[in-house]
């Protein structure tokens, strides 16, 4: 009986730890998470109060990582820690995380976006395009400050796409797919859209992708100002 319980503990341990996670610290321009990076513009590595990050100028700065951390997962959580500049009207709609296979004719993709207001506040936009439909989760009344460290998350499970800011649920909606909601191979653009538009002005510190839909209590903890 004792050996049975020991075996059960090991099974549970390995099951829990088999969950695939890519935790990328955006703290250099050479490689991210062990993957090759192409640099566009002149992003800078900077020291911040919460560690090293990369600063993007909102005018051509971008990192393109040669890997898709979502892979073939049927559910996921994408988390990003960032500090947006008060850059209205120069950067009103930055698409600062863009996951896609650039060779996919269907252009299936996940986008993490902001919309900046004249008061230099932002509202969040989580966008997913599958092989059958698309969904944008956006509400201009859900406003948040710029010039502060922010944690944003997007989760997907059982056709439900949900967005969060600092652990607080923003919106949820349903989006179905046939074969894939995103191609298993692909790249990640950080700091702009993959086709070199919709630039982000500010700093990005961490991008974490988990191949399961996490509850907010399991998100990264960020000590903001």
Secondary structure as GFF3:
##gff-version 3
##sequence-region A 1 225
A	DSSP	alpha_helix	2	17	.	.	.	ID=ss1
A	DSSP	beta_strand	21	25	.	.	.	ID=ss2
A	DSSP	beta_strand	31	32	.	.	.	ID=ss3
A	DSSP	beta_strand	35	40	.	.	.	ID=ss4
A	DSSP	beta_strand	44	48	.	.	.	ID=ss5
A	DSSP	beta_strand	51	57	.	.	.	ID=ss6
A	DSSP	beta_strand	62	65	.	.	.	ID=ss7
A	DSSP	beta_strand	76	84	.	.	.	ID=ss8
A	DSSP	beta_strand	95	100	.	.	.	ID=ss9
A	DSSP	beta_strand	109	116	.	.	.	ID=ss10
A	DSSP	beta_strand	121	129	.	.	.	ID=ss11
A	DSSP	beta_strand	134	138	.	.	.	ID=ss12
A	DSSP	beta_strand	144	145	.	.	.	ID=ss13
A	DSSP	beta_strand	149	157	.	.	.	ID=ss14
A	DSSP	beta_strand	160	165	.	.	.	ID=ss15
A	DSSP	beta_strand	168	174	.	.	.	ID=ss16
A	DSSP	beta_strand	187	190	.	.	.	ID=ss17
A	DSSP	beta_strand	201	210	.	.	.	ID=ss18
A	DSSP	three_ten_helix	216	218	.	.	.	ID=ss19
###
